[in-house]
Each structure stands twice: as C-alpha cells, then as structure tokens.
Amino acid sequence: MFRASRLGQMFAGTLILLVSFAAGAELLVHEPWVREAPPTAKMLAGYMSLHNNGDQPIDVVAVDSPAFGAVEMHRSELHEGVARMVQQDKLSVAPGGSLELAPGGYHLMLMQPAKALRAGDSVELRLRLSDESTVTVTAPVRKASGANHQQDHDHDQHHH
C-alpha cells in the first residue's frame, strides 16, 4: 500500500512539473546573452530572441535572476535625437511571431549584479509569463562586438 501511495505521489509531482513546463513551452528563447561591462558597472544589458510557437499571444510580464538585485524590461527610443530607455510593463509576442531583444531596441536592464561578470561567465534568467508559467534560460556573458559596441556602451549611460 505504501508503495502504491508513494508512486502515486511521485506521479502527481511529475505531472505538475510537466503541466508547468507545458504552459511555457510555446515560448522559445534563442541566443540569450549578457553584455560584459566594466567590473564596477551597476547595470548590464541582456538580449535574446523570443519566438511564440503557439496560437495564442504570449506576454512576458517580469524577469528575475539570482545574479542581479533587479531586472527590468526596456525599449530604446530616439526622441529628438536623444536615445532614451523606456521601461516596459510586458513584452508581447504574437502567435507565430518573434520579438528581438537587441542593442538599440528591446532589452533587459540587469541591475545590481551580485558579482562582477566577465566574458565566459553565464547567468540564469527567469522569464515570468502572464499565465504564471516560467521559462528559465542560461545566458552567457560576452564582449560587445563591432557595430553594436557604441549602442551597447550607451546602456552604461542609462537615461529615462
């Protein structure tokens, strides 16, 4: 009797895990990365490509990480020739659509790093969706490259 009961509990736990995973399974995350910053930087920027593989809209309503004190979703805008960062309440991905988080556009502001991060390190990012599911990704830290370097550098001069 104990075996059947214990097996039932294990199965129920597995089923809850599978249901939780299935809810966020429609959101695919490609090429997540965090831009390396000077060791004393209080903010870093995170990027990735989001793809909705389902037939319903998906909203990312929050992001958190054990590597940072706070994470905010932002979008870069040009206003009268000045780049500004505008905090976003959510990031929406249409059914079958994609949303790029890239330098000069949508991005994550990763604030209050727990430790200095260098190229080659990686951080965990948890995307919380409006249906209360979570998608966890591992984002490598890497150096800015070529044409994006100035845009990436602008994140150190974060303005609202």
C-alpha positions as CSV (number, residue, x, y, z in Angstrom):
1,M,0.0,0.0,0.0
2,F,2.8,2.4,0.9
3,R,4.5,1.7,-2.5
4,A,1.3,2.5,-4.5
5,S,0.7,5.6,-2.5
6,R,4.3,6.8,-2.8
7,L,4.3,6.0,-6.5
8,G,1.1,8.0,-6.9
9,Q,2.6,11.0,-5.1
10,M,5.7,10.8,-7.3
11,F,3.5,10.6,-10.4
12,A,1.4,13.6,-9.3
13,G,4.6,15.6,-8.7
14,T,5.8,14.7,-12.1
15,L,2.5,15.6,-13.7
16,I,2.5,19.0,-12.0
17,L,6.1,19.6,-13.3
18,L,5.0,18.6,-16.8
19,V,2.0,20.8,-16.8
20,S,4.1,23.7,-15.5
21,F,6.6,23.1,-18.3
22,A,3.9,22.8,-21.0
23,A,2.4,26.2,-20.2
24,G,5.6,28.0,-21.1
25,A,6.7,25.5,-23.8
26,E,5.2,27.7,-26.5
27,L,7.8,30.4,-25.9
28,L,11.1,29.6,-27.4
29,V,14.2,31.6,-26.4
30,H,17.1,31.7,-28.9
31,E,20.6,33.1,-28.3
32,P,20.3,34.7,-24.9
33,W,23.4,36.7,-23.9
34,V,24.5,39.4,-21.5
35,R,27.0,42.1,-22.5
36,E,30.1,42.2,-20.5
37,A,30.6,45.6,-18.6
38,P,33.4,47.0,-16.5
39,P,33.7,45.3,-13.1
40,T,32.3,48.3,-11.3
41,A,29.2,48.6,-13.5
42,K,25.9,48.7,-11.6
43,M,23.9,47.7,-14.7
44,L,24.3,45.3,-17.6
45,A,22.2,44.7,-20.6
46,G,20.6,41.3,-21.6
47,Y,19.5,40.3,-25.1
48,M,17.7,37.3,-26.7
49,S,15.2,36.4,-29.4
50,L,11.7,35.3,-28.3
51,H,9.5,33.2,-30.6
52,N,5.9,32.2,-29.9
53,N,5.4,28.7,-31.3
54,G,1.7,28.7,-30.2
55,D,-1.6,30.0,-31.4
56,Q,-2.2,32.5,-28.5
57,P,-0.3,35.7,-27.7
58,I,2.4,35.3,-25.0
59,D,3.3,38.1,-22.6
60,V,6.5,38.2,-20.6
61,V,5.4,40.2,-17.5
62,A,8.6,40.0,-15.4
63,V,12.1,38.7,-15.5
64,D,14.3,37.9,-12.5
65,S,17.7,36.4,-11.9
66,P,19.7,35.2,-8.8
67,A,22.7,37.0,-10.3
68,F,21.1,40.5,-10.1
69,G,19.2,42.5,-7.5
70,A,16.6,43.7,-10.1
71,V,15.8,43.1,-13.7
72,E,13.6,45.5,-15.8
73,M,12.4,45.2,-19.4
74,H,13.2,48.2,-21.5
75,R,13.0,49.6,-25.0
76,S,15.4,52.1,-26.5
77,E,13.7,55.1,-28.3
78,L,15.1,58.1,-30.1
79,H,13.4,61.3,-29.0
80,E,14.6,64.5,-30.7
81,G,18.0,62.8,-31.5
82,V,18.5,61.6,-27.9
83,A,18.4,57.8,-27.1
84,R,16.1,57.1,-24.1
85,M,15.3,53.9,-22.3
86,V,11.6,53.3,-21.6
87,Q,10.6,50.7,-19.1
88,Q,8.1,48.1,-20.4
89,D,5.3,46.5,-18.3
90,K,5.4,43.5,-20.5
91,L,6.9,42.1,-23.7
92,S,4.2,40.7,-26.0
93,V,4.9,38.1,-28.7
94,A,2.1,37.4,-31.2
95,P,1.1,33.9,-32.2
96,G,3.7,32.6,-34.6
97,G,5.7,35.8,-34.1
98,S,9.1,36.8,-32.8
99,L,10.4,39.6,-30.7
100,E,14.1,40.6,-30.8
101,L,15.8,41.9,-27.6
102,A,18.9,43.5,-29.2
103,P,21.1,46.6,-28.8
104,G,19.2,49.7,-29.8
105,G,15.8,48.1,-29.2
106,Y,14.1,46.0,-26.6
107,H,16.5,44.7,-23.9
108,L,16.7,43.7,-20.3
109,M,18.4,46.0,-17.8
110,L,20.2,43.8,-15.3
111,M,20.8,45.9,-12.2
112,Q,22.8,45.4,-9.0
113,P,25.0,42.4,-10.1
114,A,25.8,40.1,-7.2
115,K,29.4,39.9,-8.5
116,A,31.5,41.2,-11.4
117,L,30.8,39.2,-14.5
118,R,33.3,38.5,-17.3
119,A,33.0,37.1,-20.8
120,G,32.7,33.3,-20.4
121,D,30.6,33.5,-17.3
122,S,26.9,32.7,-17.5
123,V,23.7,33.8,-15.7
124,E,20.3,32.3,-15.2
125,L,17.3,34.5,-16.3
126,R,13.7,33.5,-15.4
127,L,11.0,34.9,-17.7
128,R,7.6,35.0,-16.0
129,L,4.7,34.8,-18.3
130,S,1.2,36.1,-17.9
131,D,-0.2,32.6,-17.4
132,E,2.1,32.3,-14.3
133,S,4.4,29.8,-16.0
134,T,8.2,30.4,-16.1
135,V,10.8,29.9,-18.8
136,T,14.4,29.7,-17.5
137,V,17.4,30.3,-19.7
138,T,21.1,30.4,-19.2
139,A,22.7,33.4,-20.8
140,P,26.4,33.6,-21.5
141,V,28.3,36.8,-20.8
142,R,30.2,38.1,-23.8
143,K,32.0,41.1,-25.1
144,A,30.3,43.6,-27.3
145,S,31.2,43.3,-30.9
146,G,31.8,45.8,-33.7
147,A,28.9,47.9,-34.9
148,N,26.9,47.2,-31.7
149,H,29.7,48.5,-29.4
150,Q,28.5,52.1,-29.3
151,Q,24.9,51.1,-28.8
152,D,25.9,48.7,-26.1
153,H,28.1,51.4,-24.5
154,D,25.0,53.7,-24.4
155,H,23.5,51.3,-21.8
156,D,26.1,52.5,-19.3
157,Q,24.7,56.0,-19.8
158,H,21.2,54.9,-19.0
159,H,18.6,57.7,-19.2
160,H,14.9,57.8,-18.6
